[in-house]
Amino acid sequence: MKRGIENIVVQHGLMTPFAPPLPAKAHLLSFSEADGVFWSSGRSDVTWTATGSQLLWSATRNPATRIATSTPYYLGQLHGAELPRLGMTRAIARFWHETGATYRPHPSERDRLSLLQHQLWERRGMIIDRERRGLTELDGPVVAAFSTGLVEAAASGLPSWSYYPNAPRWVQDFWDRYQISRWDVDSQPTPAPALPEIEPAEAIADAVLAIAGGSR
């Protein structure tokens, strides 16, 4: 803004209250109107355009190849700071005991504590999926606490649900904002997200050019 250039922020994933605040007088290119309202937090200096998500758009055009098993995959988030590690490990262990789920570590779960946790679970019989396949290459339902992968999976045609017992209020609000189904509540999986008429990459480019040209 010091040089008269507007700050443009492009949303890259699903939003939690732990996301950093937007810079002053920013224009946000959000996944949806709901995300624009959420991240702007009522600030009068922030504006937004809902362009949609290229990630989700691409997922709808790269559908899951097959669903061969009813055994779910639990998407790991041990690397995250949003929920306590103890609460996350308890949720994963409980879900595995109830369903026999396969655990899919997040690529960032490379710290010593996470690797030790993986080894402990394996000794107890949990299957750890380390193949680094894309979500659309999985062959069963997808479950997680609050991962962007839940909506990506739904967009690709994979059944997906959330699971985190006694979730804090912000997690429940997150589930509601993205219409994510609860494993222990909802019989139907998370619905595929609504897609914009224009591909998000094109909409983002158009928005940036409009701002640069002063036509917004």
Helices and strands as residue ranges (DSSP letters): E 7-10, E 26-30, H 33-40, E 47-50, H 54-60, E 73-75, H 85-99, E 102-104, H 112-123, G 135-137, E 142-144, H 148-156, E 160-162, H 169-177, H 200-212
